[in-house]
Amino acid sequence: MTIKPKKVIFADKKQESAYLELDKGDQLRKAIDKSIKNIKSNAFYGEPISKRLIPKDYLRKYKVNNLWWISLTKEARLVYSITTPNKVEILAIIVDVFDNHKDYERKFRY
């Protein structure tokens, strides 16, 4: 069964601004756009991240209890969460975009 979220949003304005500042022809922008389209088609499109690996700052700042990741490019990753804010609608929230794998590994302590 495919579950489609009502919306895909960014968790904070800083992430959204960084995304919007990317040129529409930029490889990272195209990969993010494609990922957003895929998430809109299936909320569980990404790969789940183990709950024990969710960074404490994400728990505090975004109050997430699940995370999913998508490989954008060879190096870049997108991390998102799925929530039901009003128990009726499903919302996908982009928590972070890493433009290199080293920062992603550091954040998740791989």
C-alpha distances in whole Angstrom, upper triangle without the diagonal:
4,6,10,13,16,18,19,23,25,26,30,32,34,30,30,33,33,30,32,35,34,35,32,34,33,31,30,29,27,25,24,23,21,19,19,18,15,14,14,11,9,11,10,12,15,16,17,20,22,23,26,27,26,29,31,32,28,28,31,31,27,26,23,22,19,19,18,20,20,23,24,27,29,31,28,25,23,22,20,19,16,17,17,21,21,19,17,16,14,17,17,21,22,25,27,27,30,32,33,31,34,34,30,31,34,32,29,32,31
4,6,10,13,15,16,19,22,23,27,29,30,27,26,30,30,27,28,32,30,31,29,30,30,28,26,25,24,22,21,20,18,16,15,14,11,10,10,8,6,8,8,9,13,15,16,19,21,22,26,26,24,28,30,30,26,26,30,29,25,25,21,20,18,18,16,18,17,20,22,25,27,28,26,23,20,20,17,16,14,15,16,19,20,18,16,14,12,14,14,18,19,22,24,24,27,29,30,29,32,31,28,29,32,30,28,31,30
4,7,10,12,13,16,19,20,24,26,28,25,24,28,28,25,27,30,29,30,28,30,29,28,26,25,23,21,20,19,17,15,14,13,11,9,9,8,5,6,7,10,13,15,15,18,20,21,25,24,23,26,27,28,24,24,27,26,22,22,19,18,16,16,15,17,17,20,21,25,27,28,25,22,19,18,15,14,11,12,12,15,16,14,12,11,8,11,11,15,17,19,22,23,26,28,29,29,32,30,27,29,31,28,27,30,29
4,7,9,10,14,17,18,22,23,25,23,21,25,25,22,24,27,26,28,25,27,27,25,24,22,21,19,17,16,15,13,11,11,10,7,6,5,5,5,9,10,13,16,16,20,22,22,26,25,23,26,28,27,23,24,26,25,21,21,19,19,16,16,15,17,17,20,20,24,27,27,24,21,18,17,14,13,10,12,12,15,16,14,12,10,7,9,9,13,15,18,20,21,24,26,28,28,31,29,26,29,31,28,27,30,30
4,5,7,10,14,15,18,20,22,20,18,22,23,20,21,25,25,26,24,26,26,25,23,21,20,19,17,16,15,13,11,11,11,8,6,8,7,6,10,11,13,16,16,19,21,21,25,24,21,24,25,24,21,21,23,22,18,18,16,17,15,15,14,16,16,20,20,24,27,27,23,20,17,16,12,11,8,9,9,12,13,12,10,7,5,5,6,10,12,15,18,19,23,25,27,27,30,28,25,28,29,26,25,29,29
4,7,10,14,15,18,19,22,20,18,21,23,20,21,25,25,26,24,27,27,26,24,22,21,21,18,16,17,15,12,12,13,10,8,10,11,10,13,15,17,20,20,22,24,24,27,27,24,26,27,26,22,23,24,22,19,19,18,19,18,18,17,19,19,23,22,26,29,29,25,23,19,18,15,13,11,11,10,11,12,12,10,6,6,6,8,11,14,17,20,21,24,27,29,29,32,30,27,30,32,28,28,32,32
4,6,10,12,15,16,19,16,14,18,19,17,17,21,21,23,21,24,23,23,21,18,19,18,15,14,15,13,10,10,12,9,7,10,11,10,13,14,16,19,19,21,24,23,27,25,22,24,25,24,20,21,23,20,17,18,16,18,17,16,16,17,17,20,20,23,27,26,23,20,16,16,12,12,10,11,11,12,13,14,13,9,7,5,6,8,11,14,16,18,21,23,26,27,29,27,25,28,29,26,26,30,30
4,7,10,12,14,16,13,11,15,16,13,14,18,18,20,18,21,20,20,17,15,16,15,11,11,12,10,7,9,10,7,7,11,11,9,12,13,13,17,17,18,21,21,24,23,20,21,23,21,18,19,21,18,15,17,15,17,15,14,13,14,14,17,16,20,23,23,19,16,13,12,9,10,9,11,12,13,15,16,15,12,9,6,5,6,7,11,13,14,18,20,22,23,26,23,21,24,25,22,23,26,27
4,6,9,10,12,10,8,12,13,12,12,16,17,19,18,21,20,20,17,15,16,16,12,12,14,12,9,12,13,11,11,14,15,12,15,15,15,18,18,19,22,21,24,22,19,20,21,19,16,18,19,16,13,15,14,17,16,14,14,15,15,18,17,21,24,22,19,16,13,12,9,10,10,11,13,13,16,17,17,13,11,8,6,5,6,9,11,13,16,19,22,23,25,22,20,24,24,21,22,26,27
4,5,7,9,7,6,9,11,9,11,14,15,18,18,20,19,19,16,14,16,15,12,12,15,13,10,14,15,13,13,17,17,14,17,17,16,18,18,18,21,20,23,21,18,18,19,16,13,16,16,13,11,14,13,16,15,14,14,14,15,17,16,19,22,20,17,14,11,10,9,10,12,13,15,15,18,20,20,16,14,10,8,5,5,6,8,10,14,16,19,20,22,19,17,21,21,18,19,23,24
4,7,9,7,8,11,12,12,14,16,18,21,21,24,22,22,18,17,19,18,15,16,18,16,14,17,18,15,16,19,19,16,18,18,17,19,18,17,20,19,21,19,15,15,16,13,10,12,13,9,7,11,10,14,14,13,14,15,16,19,18,21,24,22,18,15,12,10,9,9,11,12,14,13,17,19,20,17,15,11,9,6,6,5,8,11,14,17,20,20,22,18,17,20,20,17,18,21,23
4,6,6,7,9,10,11,13,15,16,20,20,23,21,22,18,17,20,19,16,17,20,18,16,19,21,18,19,22,22,19,21,21,20,22,21,20,23,21,23,21,18,16,17,14,12,14,14,10,9,13,13,17,17,16,17,17,19,20,19,22,25,22,19,17,14,13,12,13,15,15,18,16,20,22,23,20,18,14,13,9,9,8,9,11,14,17,20,21,22,18,18,21,21,17,19,23,25
4,5,5,6,8,10,10,12,14,18,19,22,20,21,18,16,19,19,16,17,20,19,17,20,22,20,20,24,24,22,24,24,22,24,24,24,26,25,27,24,21,20,20,17,15,18,17,13,13,16,17,21,21,19,20,20,20,22,20,23,26,23,20,18,16,15,15,16,18,18,20,19,22,24,25,22,20,17,15,12,11,11,11,13,16,17,20,22,23,20,20,23,23,20,22,25,27
4,5,5,6,9,10,11,13,16,18,21,18,20,16,15,19,19,15,17,20,19,17,21,23,21,22,25,25,23,25,24,22,24,24,23,26,25,26,23,20,19,19,16,15,18,17,14,14,18,18,22,21,19,20,19,20,21,19,21,24,21,17,17,15,15,15,17,20,20,23,22,25,27,28,25,23,19,17,14,12,11,10,11,13,15,18,20,20,17,17,21,20,18,20,23,25
4,5,5,6,9,10,11,15,16,18,16,17,13,12,16,15,12,14,17,15,14,18,19,17,19,22,22,20,21,21,19,21,21,20,23,23,24,21,18,17,19,15,14,17,17,14,13,17,16,20,19,16,17,16,16,17,15,18,20,18,14,13,11,11,12,14,17,18,21,21,24,26,26,23,21,17,14,11,8,8,7,7,10,12,15,17,18,15,15,19,18,16,18,21,23
4,5,5,6,9,10,13,14,17,15,17,13,11,14,15,11,12,16,14,13,16,18,16,17,20,21,19,21,20,19,22,22,22,25,25,27,24,21,20,22,19,16,19,20,16,15,18,18,21,20,18,18,17,17,18,16,19,22,20,16,15,12,13,13,15,17,18,21,20,23,25,25,22,20,16,14,11,9,10,10,10,13,14,18,20,21,18,18,22,22,19,21,25,26
4,5,5,6,9,12,13,16,15,17,14,12,15,16,13,14,18,17,16,19,21,20,20,24,25,23,25,24,23,25,26,25,28,28,29,27,24,23,24,20,19,22,22,18,18,21,21,25,24,21,21,20,20,21,18,20,23,21,17,17,15,16,17,19,21,22,24,23,26,29,29,25,23,20,18,15,13,13,12,12,14,15,18,21,22,19,20,23,23,21,23,26,28
4,6,5,7,10,12,15,12,14,11,10,14,14,12,13,17,16,15,18,20,20,21,24,24,23,24,23,21,23,24,24,27,27,28,25,23,21,23,20,19,22,22,19,18,22,22,25,23,21,20,18,18,18,15,17,20,17,14,14,13,15,16,19,21,23,26,25,28,30,30,27,25,21,18,15,12,13,11,9,11,11,15,18,19,16,17,21,20,19,21,24,25
4,5,5,9,10,12,10,12,9,7,10,11,8,10,13,13,12,15,17,16,17,20,21,20,22,20,19,21,23,23,26,26,28,25,23,22,24,21,19,23,23,20,19,22,21,24,22,20,19,17,16,16,13,15,18,16,13,13,11,14,14,17,20,22,24,24,27,29,28,25,22,19,16,14,11,12,11,9,11,11,15,18,19,17,17,21,21,20,22,25,25
4,5,8,9,12,11,13,11,8,11,13,11,11,14,15,13,16,19,18,18,22,23,22,24,23,22,25,26,26,30,30,32,29,26,25,27,24,22,25,26,22,21,24,24,27,25,23,22,20,19,19,16,18,21,20,17,17,15,17,17,20,22,23,26,25,28,30,29,25,24,20,18,16,14,15,14,13,15,15,18,21,23,21,21,25,25,23,25,28,29
4,6,9,11,10,13,11,9,13,14,13,13,17,17,17,19,21,21,22,25,26,25,27,25,24,27,28,28,31,32,33,30,28,26,28,25,24,27,27,24,23,27,26,29,28,25,24,22,21,20,17,18,21,20,17,18,17,19,20,23,25,27,29,28,31,33,33,29,27,24,21,19,16,17,15,14,15,14,18,21,22,20,21,25,25,23,26,29,29
4,6,8,6,9,8,6,9,11,10,11,14,15,15,17,20,20,21,23,25,24,26,23,22,25,27,27,30,31,32,29,27,26,29,26,24,28,28,25,24,28,26,29,27,24,23,20,19,18,14,15,18,17,14,16,15,18,19,22,25,27,29,29,32,34,33,30,27,24,21,19,16,17,15,12,14,12,16,19,21,19,20,23,24,23,25,28,28
4,5,5,9,9,7,9,12,12,12,15,16,16,18,20,21,22,24,26,26,27,25,24,27,29,29,33,34,36,32,31,30,32,29,28,31,32,28,27,31,30,32,30,27,25,23,21,20,16,16,19,19,16,18,18,21,22,25,27,29,32,32,35,36,35,31,29,26,23,22,19,21,19,16,17,15,18,21,23,22,23,26,27,26,28,31,31
4,6,8,9,6,7,10,10,9,12,14,14,15,18,19,19,21,24,24,26,23,23,26,28,29,33,34,36,33,31,31,33,30,28,32,32,29,28,31,29,32,30,27,24,22,20,19,15,16,19,19,17,18,17,20,21,24,26,28,30,31,33,35,33,30,27,25,22,21,18,21,19,16,18,16,19,22,25,24,24,27,28,27,29,32,31
4,6,9,7,7,10,12,11,13,15,16,16,19,21,21,23,25,25,27,24,23,26,29,30,33,35,37,33,32,32,34,32,30,34,35,32,30,33,32,34,31,28,26,23,20,18,15,14,18,18,16,18,18,22,23,26,28,31,33,34,36,37,36,32,30,27,24,24,21,23,21,17,18,16,19,22,24,24,24,27,28,28,29,32,31
4,6,5,6,9,10,11,12,14,15,17,18,20,21,23,24,25,26,23,22,24,27,27,31,32,34,30,29,29,31,29,27,31,32,29,28,31,29,32,29,26,23,20,18,16,12,12,15,15,13,15,16,19,21,24,27,29,32,33,36,37,36,32,29,26,23,22,19,20,18,14,15,12,15,18,21,20,20,23,25,24,26,28,28
4,6,5,6,9,10,11,12,14,15,17,18,20,21,22,23,23,20,19,21,24,25,28,30,32,28,27,27,30,29,27,30,31,29,27,30,28,30,27,24,21,18,15,13,9,8,11,12,10,13,14,17,19,23,25,28,31,32,35,36,35,31,28,26,22,21,18,20,17,13,13,11,13,16,19,19,18,21,23,23,24,26,25
4,5,5,6,9,10,10,12,14,15,16,18,20,21,21,21,18,17,19,21,22,25,27,28,25,24,24,27,25,23,26,28,25,24,27,25,27,24,20,18,15,12,11,7,7,11,10,8,10,10,14,16,20,22,25,28,29,32,33,32,29,26,23,19,18,15,16,13,10,10,8,11,13,16,16,15,18,20,20,21,23,23
4,5,5,6,9,10,10,12,14,15,16,19,20,20,21,18,17,20,22,23,27,28,30,27,25,25,28,25,23,26,28,25,23,26,25,27,24,21,19,16,14,13,9,11,14,14,11,12,11,15,16,19,21,24,27,27,30,31,31,27,24,21,18,17,14,16,14,11,12,11,14,17,19,18,18,21,23,22,23,26,25
4,5,5,6,9,10,11,12,14,15,17,18,19,20,17,17,20,22,23,27,29,31,28,26,27,30,28,25,29,30,27,25,28,26,28,25,22,19,17,13,13,9,10,14,14,12,13,12,16,17,20,22,25,27,28,31,32,31,27,24,22,19,18,15,18,16,13,14,13,16,18,21,20,19,23,25,24,25,27,27
4,5,5,6,9,10,10,12,14,15,16,17,17,14,13,16,19,20,24,26,28,24,23,24,27,26,23,26,28,26,24,26,24,25,22,19,16,13,10,9,5,7,11,12,9,10,9,13,14,18,20,23,26,27,30,30,29,26,23,20,17,16,14,16,14,11,12,11,13,15,18,18,16,19,22,21,21,24,23
4,5,5,6,9,10,10,12,14,15,15,16,13,12,15,18,19,22,24,26,23,21,22,25,23,20,23,25,22,20,23,21,22,20,16,14,12,9,10,7,10,13,13,10,9,8,11,12,15,17,20,22,24,26,27,26,23,20,17,14,13,10,13,11,9,11,11,14,15,18,17,16,19,21,19,20,23,23
4,5,5,6,9,10,11,13,14,15,16,14,14,17,20,21,25,26,29,26,24,25,28,26,23,26,27,25,22,25,23,24,22,19,16,15,12,13,10,12,16,17,13,13,11,14,14,17,18,20,23,24,26,27,26,22,19,17,14,14,12,15,14,12,15,14,17,19,22,21,19,23,25,23,24,27,26
4,5,5,6,9,10,11,12,13,15,11,12,16,18,20,24,26,28,26,24,26,28,27,24,27,29,26,24,26,23,25,21,19,16,14,11,11,9,11,15,16,13,13,11,14,14,17,18,21,23,25,27,27,26,22,19,17,15,15,13,16,16,14,16,15,18,19,22,22,20,23,25,24,24,27,26
4,5,5,6,8,10,10,11,11,9,9,12,15,17,20,22,24,22,21,22,25,24,21,23,25,23,20,22,20,21,18,15,12,10,7,9,8,11,14,15,12,10,8,10,10,13,14,17,20,22,24,24,24,20,17,15,12,12,10,13,13,11,14,14,17,17,20,19,17,20,22,21,20,24,23
4,5,5,6,9,10,10,12,10,11,14,16,18,22,22,25,23,21,22,25,24,20,22,24,22,19,21,19,20,17,15,13,12,10,12,11,14,18,18,15,13,10,11,10,12,13,16,18,19,22,22,21,17,14,12,9,10,9,13,13,12,15,16,19,20,23,21,19,22,24,22,22,25,25
4,6,5,6,9,10,12,10,12,16,18,20,24,25,28,26,24,26,28,27,24,26,28,26,22,24,22,23,20,18,15,14,12,14,13,16,19,20,17,15,13,15,13,15,15,18,19,21,23,23,21,18,15,14,11,13,13,16,17,16,18,19,22,22,26,25,22,25,27,25,25,29,28
4,5,5,6,8,9,6,9,13,15,18,21,23,26,24,22,25,27,27,23,25,27,26,22,24,21,21,18,16,13,12,10,12,12,15,18,19,17,14,12,13,12,14,14,17,19,21,23,23,21,18,15,14,11,13,13,16,17,16,18,19,21,21,25,24,21,24,26,24,23,27,26
4,5,5,5,7,6,8,11,13,16,19,20,23,22,20,22,24,24,20,21,24,22,19,20,17,18,15,13,10,11,10,13,13,16,19,20,17,14,11,11,9,11,10,13,15,17,19,19,18,15,11,10,8,10,10,13,15,15,17,19,21,21,24,23,20,23,25,22,22,25,25
4,6,6,9,9,11,15,16,19,22,23,26,25,23,25,27,26,22,24,26,24,20,22,19,20,17,16,14,15,13,16,16,19,23,23,20,17,14,15,12,13,11,13,15,17,18,18,16,13,10,9,8,11,12,16,17,17,20,22,24,24,28,26,23,26,28,26,25,29,28
4,7,9,8,11,15,17,20,23,24,27,26,24,27,29,29,25,26,29,27,23,24,21,22,19,17,15,16,14,17,17,20,23,24,21,19,16,17,15,15,13,16,17,19,20,20,18,15,12,12,11,14,15,19,20,20,22,24,26,26,29,28,25,28,30,28,27,30,29
4,5,5,9,12,13,17,19,20,24,23,22,24,27,27,23,24,26,25,22,22,19,19,16,15,12,13,13,16,17,20,22,23,21,18,15,15,13,13,11,14,15,18,19,18,16,14,11,11,10,13,14,17,19,19,22,23,25,24,28,27,23,25,28,26,24,28,27
4,6,8,11,11,14,17,17,21,20,18,21,23,23,19,20,23,22,18,18,15,15,12,11,10,12,12,15,16,20,22,23,20,16,14,12,10,9,7,10,12,15,17,15,15,12,8,8,7,10,12,14,16,17,20,22,24,23,26,25,21,23,26,23,22,25,25
4,6,8,8,12,14,15,19,18,17,20,22,23,19,20,23,22,19,19,15,14,11,10,8,10,10,14,16,19,21,21,19,16,13,12,10,10,8,12,14,17,19,17,17,15,11,11,9,12,13,15,17,17,19,22,23,22,25,24,20,22,24,22,20,23,22
4,7,9,13,16,17,20,19,18,21,24,24,20,22,25,24,20,21,17,17,13,12,8,9,8,11,13,16,18,19,17,14,12,12,10,11,11,14,17,20,22,21,20,17,14,13,11,13,13,15,16,16,18,20,21,20,23,22,19,21,24,21,20,23,22
4,6,9,13,15,18,16,15,18,21,21,18,19,22,22,19,19,16,15,12,9,5,5,5,8,11,14,15,16,14,11,9,9,8,10,11,15,18,20,23,22,22,19,15,14,11,12,12,13,14,13,15,17,18,16,19,19,15,17,20,18,16,19,18
4,7,10,12,15,13,13,16,20,20,17,19,22,22,19,19,16,15,11,8,5,5,6,9,12,15,16,16,14,11,10,9,10,11,12,16,19,22,25,23,24,21,18,17,14,15,14,14,15,15,15,18,18,16,18,18,14,15,18,16,14,17,15
4,6,9,12,11,11,14,17,18,15,16,19,20,17,17,13,11,8,6,4,6,9,12,15,18,18,18,16,13,12,10,10,9,11,14,17,20,23,21,22,20,17,16,13,14,14,14,15,16,16,19,19,17,19,18,15,15,18,16,13,16,15
4,6,8,7,7,11,14,15,13,13,17,18,16,15,12,10,7,5,5,7,10,13,16,18,18,17,16,12,12,9,10,10,12,15,18,21,24,23,24,22,19,18,15,15,14,13,13,15,15,18,18,15,17,16,12,12,14,12,9,12,12
4,5,5,7,11,13,15,13,13,17,18,17,16,12,10,8,8,9,11,14,16,20,22,22,20,19,16,15,13,13,12,14,16,19,22,25,23,25,24,21,20,17,17,17,16,16,18,18,21,21,18,19,18,15,14,16,14,10,12,12
4,5,5,9,11,13,11,10,14,16,14,13,10,7,6,8,10,13,16,19,22,24,24,23,21,18,17,13,13,12,13,15,18,19,22,21,24,23,19,19,17,16,17,15,16,19,19,23,22,20,21,19,16,16,17,14,11,13,14
4,6,8,10,13,12,11,14,17,16,14,12,10,10,11,13,15,18,20,23,25,25,23,22,19,19,15,16,15,17,18,21,23,26,25,27,26,23,22,20,19,19,17,18,20,20,23,22,20,20,19,16,15,15,13,10,11,12
4,6,9,11,11,11,14,15,15,14,12,11,10,9,11,12,16,17,20,22,22,20,18,16,15,13,14,14,16,18,22,23,26,26,28,26,23,22,19,18,17,14,15,17,16,20,19,16,16,15,12,11,11,9,6,8,9
4,6,9,7,7,11,12,11,11,9,8,8,7,10,11,15,17,20,22,22,20,18,15,14,11,11,11,14,15,19,20,23,23,25,23,20,19,16,15,14,11,12,15,15,19,18,17,17,15,12,12,12,9,7,10,12
4,5,5,7,9,10,11,11,10,10,11,10,13,13,17,18,20,22,23,20,18,15,15,12,13,13,16,17,21,21,25,25,27,26,23,20,18,16,15,11,12,14,14,18,18,16,15,13,11,11,10,7,6,9,12
4,5,5,6,9,10,10,10,11,12,12,16,17,20,22,24,26,26,23,21,19,18,15,15,14,17,18,21,21,24,25,27,26,23,21,20,17,17,13,14,17,17,21,21,19,19,16,15,15,13,10,10,12,15
4,5,5,6,8,9,10,12,13,13,16,17,20,22,23,25,26,23,20,18,17,14,14,14,17,18,21,20,24,25,27,25,23,20,19,16,15,11,12,15,16,19,20,19,18,15,14,15,13,10,11,13,16
4,5,5,5,7,7,9,10,10,13,14,17,19,20,23,24,21,19,16,14,11,11,10,13,14,17,17,21,21,24,22,19,17,15,12,11,8,10,13,14,18,19,18,18,15,13,15,14,10,11,14,16
4,6,6,5,5,7,9,10,14,16,19,22,23,26,27,25,22,19,17,13,13,11,13,13,16,16,19,20,23,21,19,17,16,13,14,11,13,17,18,22,22,21,21,18,16,18,17,13,13,15,18
4,6,6,8,10,13,14,17,19,22,25,26,28,29,27,24,21,19,16,15,14,16,15,18,17,20,21,24,23,21,19,18,15,16,12,14,18,19,23,24,23,23,20,18,20,18,15,15,18,21
4,6,8,12,14,14,17,18,21,23,24,27,28,25,22,20,17,14,14,13,15,15,17,16,19,21,23,22,20,17,16,13,13,10,12,16,17,21,22,22,22,19,18,20,18,14,16,18,21
4,5,9,11,11,14,16,19,21,22,25,27,24,21,18,15,12,11,9,11,11,14,12,16,18,20,18,16,13,12,9,10,8,11,15,17,20,22,22,22,19,17,20,19,15,16,19,21
4,7,9,11,15,17,20,23,24,27,29,27,24,20,18,14,12,10,11,10,12,11,15,16,18,17,16,14,13,11,13,11,14,18,20,23,25,24,24,21,19,21,20,17,17,20,22
4,6,7,11,14,17,20,22,25,26,24,21,18,15,11,9,7,8,8,11,11,15,15,18,16,14,12,11,9,11,9,12,16,18,22,23,22,23,20,17,19,19,15,15,18,20
4,7,11,14,17,21,23,26,27,25,23,19,17,13,11,8,9,9,11,13,16,15,18,17,14,13,13,12,14,12,15,18,20,24,24,23,24,21,18,19,20,16,15,18,19
4,7,10,14,17,19,23,24,22,20,16,14,10,8,6,7,8,12,14,17,16,18,16,13,12,11,11,12,11,13,16,18,21,22,20,22,20,16,18,19,15,13,17,17
4,7,10,14,16,19,20,19,16,12,10,7,6,5,7,10,14,16,19,18,20,18,14,13,10,10,10,9,10,13,14,18,18,17,18,17,13,15,16,13,11,15,15
4,7,10,13,16,17,16,14,10,8,6,5,6,8,12,15,18,21,20,21,18,15,13,10,10,9,10,11,12,13,16,17,15,18,16,13,14,16,14,12,16,15
4,7,9,12,13,13,10,7,6,4,6,9,11,15,19,21,24,23,24,21,18,16,12,12,10,10,9,10,10,13,14,12,15,14,10,12,15,13,11,15,14
4,6,9,11,11,9,6,5,7,8,11,14,17,21,23,26,25,25,22,19,17,13,13,11,12,11,10,10,12,13,12,15,15,11,14,16,15,14,17,16
4,6,7,8,6,5,7,9,12,15,17,21,24,26,29,29,29,26,22,20,17,16,13,14,12,10,10,10,10,10,13,13,11,13,16,15,15,17,15
4,7,7,5,5,7,10,13,16,18,22,25,27,30,30,30,26,23,21,17,16,13,14,12,9,9,9,10,10,14,14,12,15,17,17,17,19,18
4,5,5,7,10,13,16,20,22,26,29,31,34,34,33,30,27,24,21,20,17,17,15,11,10,8,9,9,13,14,13,15,18,18,18,20,18
4,6,9,12,15,18,22,24,28,31,33,36,36,36,33,29,27,23,22,19,19,17,13,11,10,8,8,11,13,12,13,16,17,17,19,17
4,7,11,13,17,20,23,27,30,32,35,35,36,32,29,26,22,21,18,17,14,11,8,7,5,5,8,10,9,11,13,14,15,16,14
4,7,10,14,17,20,24,27,28,32,32,32,29,26,23,19,17,14,14,11,7,5,4,5,6,9,9,8,11,13,13,14,16,15
4,7,10,14,17,20,24,25,28,29,29,26,22,20,16,14,11,11,8,6,5,7,7,7,10,10,7,10,13,12,12,15,14
4,7,10,13,17,20,21,25,25,25,22,19,16,12,11,7,8,6,4,6,9,10,11,13,12,9,12,14,12,13,16,16
4,7,11,14,17,19,22,22,23,20,17,14,10,9,6,6,5,6,8,11,13,12,14,12,9,12,14,11,11,15,15
4,7,10,14,15,18,19,19,16,13,10,7,5,4,5,7,9,12,15,16,16,18,16,13,16,17,14,14,17,18
4,7,10,12,15,15,16,14,10,8,6,5,7,7,10,12,15,18,20,19,21,19,16,18,19,16,15,19,19
4,7,10,13,12,13,10,7,6,5,6,9,10,13,16,19,22,23,23,25,22,19,21,23,19,18,22,23
4,6,9,9,10,8,6,5,6,8,11,12,16,18,21,25,26,26,28,25,22,24,25,22,21,24,25
4,6,5,7,6,5,6,9,11,14,15,19,22,25,28,30,29,31,29,26,28,29,25,24,28,29
4,6,8,7,7,7,10,11,15,16,19,22,26,29,31,31,32,29,27,29,30,26,25,29,30
4,5,6,8,10,13,15,18,19,23,26,29,32,34,34,36,33,31,33,33,30,29,33,34
4,6,8,10,14,16,19,20,24,27,30,33,35,34,36,34,31,33,34,30,29,32,33
4,7,10,13,16,20,21,25,27,31,33,36,35,37,35,32,34,35,32,31,34,35
4,6,10,13,16,18,22,24,27,30,32,32,35,32,29,32,33,29,29,32,33
4,7,10,13,16,19,21,24,27,29,29,31,29,26,28,29,26,25,29,29
4,6,10,12,15,18,21,24,26,26,28,26,23,26,27,23,23,27,28
4,7,9,12,14,17,20,22,22,25,22,20,22,24,20,20,24,24
4,6,9,11,15,18,20,20,22,20,17,20,21,18,18,22,23
4,6,8,11,14,17,17,19,16,14,18,18,15,16,20,21
4,7,10,14,16,16,17,14,12,15,16,12,13,17,18
4,6,10,12,13,14,11,9,13,13,10,12,15,16
4,6,9,10,12,10,9,12,13,11,13,16,17
4,5,7,9,7,6,10,11,10,12,14,14
4,7,9,8,8,12,13,13,15,17,16
4,6,6,7,9,10,11,13,14,14
4,6,5,6,9,10,11,12,10
4,5,5,6,9,10,10,10
4,5,5,6,9,10,10
4,5,5,6,8,8
4,6,5,6,5
4,6,5,7
4,6,8
4,6
4
